[in-house]
């Protein structure tokens, strides 16, 4: 049944109980999305048409009950040979489990439970439904303390034949009313008698009648008195004991006349003014079910006709001798013989009755065999062969040392001597229990891990699998394997939790300084898209190359298919001017090494001072310094000689624009003034120096023209040094 979808709607999850006539399963109502309890008839009843008809009629009748203390019946159905009732699922324990765990209960708790049961019975009785099987097993206590009475639909469906069937009515014999034990029609007062026994058991932790066999217990209900509750538990108030005594009278007429009357008594019994009320008294002579002596029966012999009897009388009178004037005396011999015969018949009848009763009530002893390590079917057969019964329900519980379906415990050990017909409780091992996988979707990994550990899953079996997701936030569970509500083996099964890494990312390439084509190729490789290109002036980046990339900086994580904007350099602004400053430098002393260092700042460096370079000179040289100026930024050149600032020159934008940059004089060497070379000579066509011999560049290749040194050998073609401007 487990895993079966009953009626195309109810998914059976697990077995949660069972009785003589039915098994109970927990199931999930797929249509309404709620858990339900499904009671399925045992197979031995599925071919009894009379039983099935009554079962369905009474189950449908019970469905009409609507009360907070009655387990609601939702549906009745049939699938092939499976007859089932769908009812409310109560999360909690039945009263039998609570009694076994902690009885005797507190008086107020027991009275509260009994009151709710009585309220449910009152509702049922008003709807002409008699329960007939009130016992702790049929009373559910929810987690909120609410009492729920179940099994209303099935109780009335039991026929008189079921009293002899294993595990049916016999299983409830301890809660029978006397009239139930006699097999006569039962009514509302039978339910109240059973409720009295339940209250007795809650307060004393024992049953009022016990016996070696169901028959002996049933006879005690009919003939014997029980030990009064306060003799077992002196803490029971007299008012509460009175309720038990009245509800358990053998004569139904002396019990409560209705559940409503009993409920009123339960609701007031713990009031201070009632707790010590007098003990209730009954006239025992009126108890029709008490054991009593049966008077002798004197039947008229039907073999003698009335005419013959009269003839015998006449003969007796004829034989009687006359005495004086009185009546003649009868003859007694015939009558004596008749009475002797009748007496013998009665004695023989009584002897037969005694023999029959002995045969029925004197039960032979049986030695209990061991059924450990047998299958359930084998154990049942072994016990049946000995005349013993298997108590229902069989306890089914996982035991790691035994296989599925193997008996590993019996309520009476091997060798115990019991009466034939006694019931043995069997405990059978089941498959290793599995638990439903919790729904951890959307949880963090730590929370999901804790939920699994709470279920008993071993930590080593919890695995983490990272996965990118555009829909689930980073760090949360996307899915699990197995999925939610699937059955899992907590000891061995590996659980994989898929954890979101957020949207998938790629490493953003560094496009700065790349050409547009190079940048496009890199973006395509990374599955990124070029959204647009923006051009911008730049002093620092060559025209046609990338200045900036947006929205992701180089080497950061970008999402796939993201759109990128590139800024491309247009080169210098249109109003920027290039200017080469021919800077003359000289050693401290002619012929000796002097270290010359040049630093400059201009529009190209965006105002920052940078090194142009360092040169060691022995003679005067001219160094070309390429500068860029714009309306907002002039150029400044600083000369250092042997680490000391020698001079600073400014090149202004307006001077470059107008061609009026001031000339730079040759630096002095050794502290002396430089010579006055060829100042009287006319400018020559060749740009010769003052001595006419040194045309060309120095070893750096920076110079186009070098001024003459003016040694008095002027050829008349060198330029006048006072008019030279270095550009």
N, C-alpha and C positions, 0 to 999 in steps of 0.2 A: 504493500500500500504506500509506503514512504516514497515520495517523488511522483506518485500518480496524481493526475489531474482529474479529480472526481467531478462528474457532471459537466466537464468542460469549464469549470469555474473555480473549484476548490483544490488548491495545490497542497497535498498532504506533506507536512514537514517532519513530524515525529509522533511516536506513540507516547501518550501521557497517562494512560490508565486502562482499566478494563474491569469487567465484572462477569457474572455468570452468563449473562445474555448478550453482552456487547463489548466491543473494544472501543476505546476513545483515543482519537488522534487530534493533534494540533494541526491546523491547516490555515492557509492564507486565501482569503476571498479575493481573487484577482479583480473581479468587477468593482467591488467597493473598497478595495485596498485596506482590509482589516483582517486581523487574526480571528479565527473561529475554532470552536471545538466540534468535531464530527464523531458521532456515535454510530458505529457500524455493527449490525446484528451478526452474531456468531453464525457459522455455517450450519450448525445443527438445527437452526430454526428457519432457514431460508426456504424450505420446502413444505412447511406447515402453513397451509393456506389460511386456516382459521386464525392462527397466531399472527400471520402477516396482516390480515384484514383488521384485526383488533389493534395491532401495533400502529398501523397507519392512521386508523380512526382516532385512537387515543392520543397519538403524537400531534395530530392536527388539532385535536381538542385542547391539548396543553398549550399549543401555540397561541391560543386565545388569551392565555394568562398574561397580564401585564402588571408586574409588581416589582418594586425595587429589591425584594428579597427572593425573587424567583429567577432562575437562569432562563433568559429568553430563548425561545425556539424560533429560528429564522426560516428554516426550510426543511422539507421532507422529500426524499427522492429515492430513486432506484436506478442502478446501472448494472445491467446483467443480473447476477445473483446477489449483488450488493445492495442491501437496504440500509439507508442511513438517515440520520437526523442531524441537521446543522443547528448549532446553538451558540449562545454567547460564550466567549472564552474568558475565563476568570483567572487573572494572574494572582496566584497565591497558593494556599495549601488547603487540603481538606481537613475537616475536624478530627478525623481519625489520627492523622499525622500529629496534630497539635496535642491531642490527648496522650498519645504515646510519648511525646517529647517532654511534656511538662505538667501532666495532670498529677494531683488534683488542681484544678484552676481556681483562681480567686473567685469568691462568691459573686461579686458584682459582674465579673466578666462572664461567668457561666450563665447568670440570669439574663445578661444583655444578649448573649447568643441565643438562648432559648426563646427570648421574647421575639427576636427577629424571625426565628423558625416558625413560631406560633402565628405571627402576623402573616407569613407566607401561607401557612395552612388555612388560616381563616379566609384569605382571598381565594384559595383553591376550592375550599368547601362551598363557598358561596357560588362558585361556578360549577358545582356538582362534580368536582374532580377529587377523588380520594388518592392519596399518594401510595399507601400500602407498603412502603419500603423505607420509612424514615430510619436512618442510621447515620453515624458520623461520616461514613464513606461518601454519602450523598449530600453532605453539607460542605460548601466551599466558603472559605474565609479569604476575602480579597486583601490586597496590601493595605487598603484604606480601612480595614476592619469590617467592611460590609459583608453580611452573611447572605449567601445565595444557596437556595435549595434547588437541587437538580433531580433529574430522573422522573419527572412528572408524567411524561408521555408513555413510559414503558411499564411503570408499576401496575397499572390497571390491566395491561395487556397480558399479564401472567395468568395462565389457566391453572386449573386444579392439578393437572398432570405434572406441572413443573416442580411440584414439591418434592418429587423423587428424583429429579434430574440433577446431576452433579453441578454444584456451583450456582444454582439458580436461587430459589427461595431458601434452600437449606443454608446457604451462606449467610442469611440474615436471621436465623432462628433465634439468636440472642435478643432480638428486638421485636419478636412476635407478640401480638396480643393473644390472650387465651382463645378468643373466638377464631383468630387466624390459625392457631395451632390445631384447632378442631376441624378446620377446613370449611367452616360455615361462612356465610356472606359477611364481609367486614365493611365497616362504615367509618364515619368521621372519628368516632371514639377510639378506633383502633390506631389511627395516626397519633392521637393524644397519648395513648398508652406507650407507644414507641418513643414519643418525645420525652415522656417521663423517664424512660430508661436512659436516653441520651443525657438528660440533665443529671441523673443519678451517676452515670459514668464520668461526666465532667467533674463532679464534686468529690467523688470517692476514688477515682482511678481504677475502678473495677466494675464488672458487670454483676447485676443482681442474681443471675442464674447461670451456672456453669455445669457442664456434664461431659461424660466421655463420648457421647454421640449426640447428633441433632435430635434424635427421638427423646433421649433422656432430658435434654434441655426443654423441649416442647412440653413434656409431662410436668416439669417443674413449674412452667408458666401456668399450667392448669391446676396443680394440686398444692404447691408448696408456697410458704411465705419467704420473703427475702429479708436479709439483714437490713435493718432500718439505717438510713443514711447517717444520722447523727451518732450511731454506734460506731460507724467506721471513721467519720470525720466530725469530731465534736464542734468544729468551728462553723458548721452549717447552722444558720439561724433556724429557729423552729418554724417560722413562717415559710421558709423555703422548703423545709422537709415536708410540711403539710401539702405543698403543691405536688411533690413527688408521690407522697402516699395516696393522694386523691387521684392523680392521673393514672396510677398503676393498680387500681382496684380490679380484681378479677371480674367482678360484676360490672358490665358497661354502664348500668343505670346509676352506679355510685361514682362514676367518674364525672369530669366536667361535661356538661351537656353540649358545649360548643368550644371551638378554638378561641372565639372571642371572649368567652367567660374565663378561660385559662389565661389568656393574654392580659386581661384586667388584673388578675391575681398576680401575675409576674411583674406587672408594672408597678404594683404597690407593695410587694412583699418586703422590700428593703427600707420602707419608711420606718422611722424610729418607733412609732407607736405600734408597728406590727411585728417587729423582729422577735419579740419574746411572747407572742400570743400563745394561748394554750394549744396543746397537741390535739390534732383533729381525731375524733372518735367515730368508729363505724360499728354497726350491728352485724357482727360476724355471722350470725345465724341466717342472715338474709343473703349471704354470699353463695349463690347457687352453684358455683364451681368448686367449692371446698370439698375435700374428700369426705365421703360419708358412707355409712353402711347401707347396702341396697336391700330393701325388704324382700322376704321370700315371695315368690310369685305362686298363686294358687289357681291355675287355669282349670276350667271345666274340661273333662275328657271328652273330646269331640267324637270319639269312637262309639260312645253310648248315646243312642237317640233319646229324645225326651220321652217317647212312649215306653221304651224299655226301662228307663229310669223309674217311670211311674209304676211299671209292672213289678219291678224289684221292691218298690215300697209296699205295694199291695201284698206281695208274698210275705214280707216281713211282718205285716200286721196279722196275716192269717196264722202264722206260727206262734204269735205271742199268746200265752195262756191268760185267761180272764181272771182277775183278782177282784172279788166282791163286785161293787158297783163302779169301780174305776175303769179308766181306759185300759184296753189290752196292751201289754208291753211289747215293743218292737224287737225284732231279732237284729243284733249288731254285727254278726259275723261277716256278712257281705260288705257292709260299709267299711269295716276295719281293713279288709283285704284291698279295697279300693284305695284307701288312704296310704296303705303301705306301698302300693304300686306307684302312686303319684310321688311319694317321697323319694323312692328309688330313682324315678325319672329325673326329678329336680337335682338330686345329688350327682347323678351322672352328667347332667347338663353343666352344673357348677364345676365338676371336675374337668370337663372339656374346656370350659372357659379358663380355668386356672392353667391348664396345660398350654392353651393357646397364648395366654399372656406371658407365661414363662418363656415360650419359644420366641416371642416377639421382644420381650424386655430384657431377658438374660442374654447378653451379647458375649460371644466367645472372645478370648484374648488372642492377640496377634503380635508376633515379633516383627518389629520394623526392620526391613532390609536396607542395605546401603545402596543408594542410587548415585553416589558421587562418581563423576567422570562418565556418566551415561548421557546420551542425548535426551532431550525432553520426552520424546515419544517412548524411548526405551524405559525411562524412569516411570512414566505413567503406566506402562504395561506391567512393570515389575511390582508396583504398588497395587495395581488392580488385581494381579494374581494373588496377592496376599489379602484381598478384601479391603484394601485401604483406598482412600480418596486423595486426590490432589487439590489442595486448597487454592481457590481462585481469589484474586488474580495471582498468577505466578510472578514472582519478583524477577525482573530482568535488569541486570546491572553488569557493566563491563568489569572483567577481571583479567588482568594481563597474563595470569598463569593458566587460563583455560580458553579453549577455542569457542567460537560462536555457537550457541545452542547447547552447550555442555553444562550439566548440573554441577555446581560446585559447593552447594550448601543445602541441607535439609533441616527442617525445624526440629525433628526428633531424630537423635543419633541412632546409628545401627545398633540393634540389640534391645532397644527400648520396647517394653511390653505395653500395648495399647488395646483398646477394644476394636473389634472389627467394625469397619465403617468410619473410623477416625480419619481426619483430614491431615495431610502432611503438607507443610508449606515448602515449596521448592524455590531456590534461587538459581537462575540460569544466566550464564555469561552471554553477553551480546557482542556484536561487533564493536571494535574500538570506536568510542563516541566521537562524532565530528561536531564541530560548532560552525555556525554561520559566519562567514567572513564579514567583518564590520564594514560599513560604508565610510571610507576614509577620503573620498574624493573631495578636494577643496581644503583639506587639512594640511598643516605643515608636516614635514617628515617626522619631527619629534613627537607631535601629537598622535600621528598614525602609528608610530612605533610603540608608544605607550598603550594605545588601544589594543594592539595585537598582543603585547606582553600580558595585558590584563586577561586576555582570552586564553593564555597559556602557550602561545606560540614561542618557540625558542628564539633567542635573540640572534643566533647565528644563521637562522633561516629567513631573516628579514633583509632583503636586498634592495638597493637603491639604484634606479636607472634614470640618468639625466636625459632630458629631451627638450628641444626648443618648442615653444608654443606662442602663437600670436594671441591666444584667447585666455590663457591661464597665467595668473601673476607668478612671477619668479618665486621659487621656494615652496609652492603649493603642489599637492598631489594631483596629477592629471588623471591617472587611472591605476588600478591594481590588478594583479594576476595572482590568484583567482579573483573574479569580480565580486562585488557586494552580494551578500546573502548566499553565496555558494558554500557548500559544505567543505570544511578543511580539516586536515589531520594536524592537530597542533604540535605533535611530536616530531613529525618527519617532513611535512610539506614545506617547500620553499615559497615564500611570499615575495613577489617583486612589486615594488612601488615606483611608478614612473613620476619623477619630480620635474616640474617645469623649470627650465633655465631662462624663461622669458623669450622674447622674440629672437630668432637666429641672428647672429651678428657676423660681420667680416671686418678685417683690419683695414682701416682707411689708408690708402697709399699716400706718400708724400709727393704732391704734385707741384710744389713750389719750385720755380726755375725750369720746369719742363715746358716744351712747346705744346701748343694746343693739341696737335696730333698725338704726341706722346702721352699727354694726360688722358685723352679719349681712349687710347688703347689700354691704359692701366685701369680705367673705370670699367671698361667692358670685361676685363679679366675678373674683376671683383663683383660682377653682376650689379653694378651701380649705373645709374642713368645720369647723363649730362642734361641738366634742365635748361641752363642758359649761360651765355658768355658775356661778361661785362669788361669793357676796356677802361684803362685808367693810366694817367701819367705816372711815370716812375723814374726817379733819378738812380735807383739802386738796381733795378731789374731790367735786363736787356729787352728791347722791343720784341713783342711776339711771344714772350714767356710768361708763365703763371706767376702772379703776385700773391693771390689769396685763393683759398678754397673754403666753401661753406655748404652745409652746416657742420661738417665734421673736420676737426683738425687732423693733421698727419698722425698716423699710428694709433688713433683712437678706434673704438668699436663702432661700426656703422651697421644699420639694418639693411638686409638685402633689398635691392631694387629702390634704395633711397635715391632721391633726386639731388644732384650736386650743382652748385653754381660756382663758376670759375671767373676770376678777375685776371685779365691779360694786360700786360704792360704795353703802353703805346710809345714808350721811350720818354725822352726828355720833353718837358712842356715846350710849346712853340716859342715862348718868350725867353727860354734859357739860352745862354751864349757859351760857346766853348772858347777858351783862351789859353794859349801856351805861354807861360812866363819863362823867358830865357834868363835864368838866374846865374850871374857870375859868382864863382867862389874861388878863394885863394888860400894857399897854405899860410901858416904863421910866418914861415921863413922859406924863401925860395929854395927848392931842392930837398926840402925835408918833409917827411910825411906829416899830414894833418888830417884828422878824422872829421869829416863833414857829415852832419845828420840833418835831414830835411823833414819837417812836419808841416801839414797844411790842413785846412778845413775849407769847405766850399758847399755849394748846393748839392753836389753829388754825394757828399758825406753827411748831408742833412745837418750841417753845423758841427759835426763831431770832428775833433782833431785826430788825424791819423798819420802814421809814418809814410813818407814818400819813399825813403830809403837812406842808406848810409854809404859814403864814398870816402876813400883815402886819397888825398891829392898831394902833389909836390909842387905843382905849378898852378897858375890861375886857369880856371876852366869855367865854361858856361853850361849849366844844367837846365834842360827844358822841363818845366813843371806844367802838366796839363791840368787846367782848372775849368770848373763850370760855375757860372754865376747866373743869378736870376734877380728879378726886382726885389725879392725879399731876403736875399742872402748874398753877401759879398764873399770874396775869398781872402784868406789870410795865410801867408807862408812864413814859417819861422826857420831860421838857420842856426844850428848849433855847431860850434867849432871846439873839438876836443871836449865835448860834454857840456860846454858853457854856451848860453844863448848869445849869439853874435849879433843877429839883427832880425827884424820882423818887417814884412812887406805886406801891404794891403792892395788888393785889386778890386776896385769898385765896379759895380754893374754899369753905372752911367759912363765911367771912363772907357770900359770895353765897348759899350754901345756907341760911344762917340769917337772912339779911336784916340783917346787922350790919356792912356795909361802912362804915368810918369816913368822916366828912365831910371834904371838902377845903376849907380856908380860902381866901378870896380872896387872890390874891397882892398884895403891896404894890407901890406905884408910887413911883419916885424915892427909894426908901429910907425913906419915911414909912409909919407904920402906917395902915391903911385906916380909914375912918370907922366909927362904930358905929351903923349905920342901924337905927332903929326897933326896938331890942331890947325896948322896953317895950310895943310894940303887940301886940294880939291877932292871931292869924292870921285873915286875911280869907277870904271865900268865893271871891273871884276870883283869889287868888294874885297880888294887885297888889304892885308893888314898894313900897319904903319911901315914895317920894314920891307913889305912887298914880297916876303918869302913864306909866310905861314898860312896860306889859304888851305881850307879843308876842315875836318872835324878832329876832335880828340879821340882817345881810345874808347870812349863810351859810345861814340856815334851820335851823340845828342845834338851837336852843333852843326848849323849850316854855314854860319860865318863867324869868324873870331876876330875881335878888334886887334889892331896893330899895337905893338908895344911902344912905339915912339922913341926910337933910339937915336934920332938925328939922321937916319938914312931914309927918310921918307921919299918915295918915288913920285909923290904927288897924286897917287891914285887911291890912297887909303881914306876911309871915312873919318870925319871929324868926330872924336869921341864925345864931345859935348852935345852933339845932335842925335846920337844913336838911341833909339828906343827898342828894347828887346820885346819881341812879341812871341 
